[in-house]
Amino acid sequence: MSTHPNASPKLHNAMWPGLVGKEEGTDHPPISLERMLELTAAAEVDGIKFDGIDYFLFHPHTDPDASDDELKRIADLVASHNLTIGSLVAPIWPGTVGGPAMGTDEERSNFVLAVKKACRIAKIFNEHGVRQYGCIRIDSASGVEDWSKDPEANTKMIAETFKEAGKVAADNGERLAAEGEICWGGMHSWKDMLNLLEAVGMPETVGFQADLAHTYLYLLGYNAPEHALLKEGYTEEEFWAAYTEMTNALRKWTIDFHVAQNDGSVHGTGSHDKTGRHCPADDPNGKLDIVKCSQYWLEGAQDRGIKHICWDGCMFPNEMLEKQETWNTILDVMIKVRDQCGWN
């Protein structure tokens, strides 16, 4: 593994677990940005704290069309907690700003518009000083069932949309990280994800965002049995052989990384479709050796411009999210990943 002295990855917490799958008027309402920042800033393990946050650019945390002054206020708020901002999640889905990357001309135009809005916000955060690294995250915002009606044509269309969005990002000095999840058409298996990245063909600008929970479901072929690398009842030896094959295929594209845990199941709440279940860092049913799995993805990470790693634990119950010990446990795992991934 490559090592760069004094280049330890920064440890970030995601803000969107307070939003994804949360709905007003239910027993899992959205958790405010202020509260998520408080919980993140309060986490501490042996004197070590989170360095920053990754941030979802949508209501109620952020208006994608917020004024410059409002965005500077948010930047000041984050900085007041001694935190920085890393990767930003562009609002590319229907119901936010964007639309399906394989949709109508208008929907695809809205997808690119969402990336433009994200780049504007990124520029303000960068000029403020609260943000100095990170990517802008996207996905196809398209369903697997719709994609499967014409896989070749739909992958080509998604690739063209990503290329247009990539040009916008490049013009703004940003990179796009496509998050591989089994719920996004054209990105729902490791093989389809690789095909899409190669079809886009912009490795300097459009790469892969790997999440431990979601990519585990890639191995099982949950929405693409033909691409499964493991069968039920697999041995440990079979697991690592499959993990090696998957990471060897996608690692060179990986420019953003989520530490996570998964128990081999899928989950969804609210408007978020079923995808790889995020589990607590210390979940006894977790299938992953988090630290070892992370090493596979993070080999040579600095050479791909990765400067931070982020925890992702979407769709946890609010009661769990509100407990400070939840975040201390997460931070402890993040520290172990950092200390073992070769950056020291």
Secondary structure, DSSP 4 states (H G I P E B T S, - for coil): ----TT-PPEEEEESGGGTTT--TTSSSPPPPHHHHHHHHHH--BTTB---EEEEE-STTT--TT--HHHHHHHHHHHHHTT-EEEEEE---STTSS---TTS-HHHHHHHHHHHHHHHHHHHHHHHHTSB-S--EEE-----HHHHTTSHHHHHHHHHHHHHHHHHHHHHTT--EEEE--TTSTTSSSHHHHHHHHHHH--TTTEEEEEEHHHHHHHHHTTT-GGG----TT--HHHHHHHHHHHHHHHGGGEEEEEE----S-EE--TTSPPEEPP--TT-TT----HHHHHHHHHTTGGGGT--EEEE--TT--HHHHT-HHHHHHHHHHHHHHHHHTT--
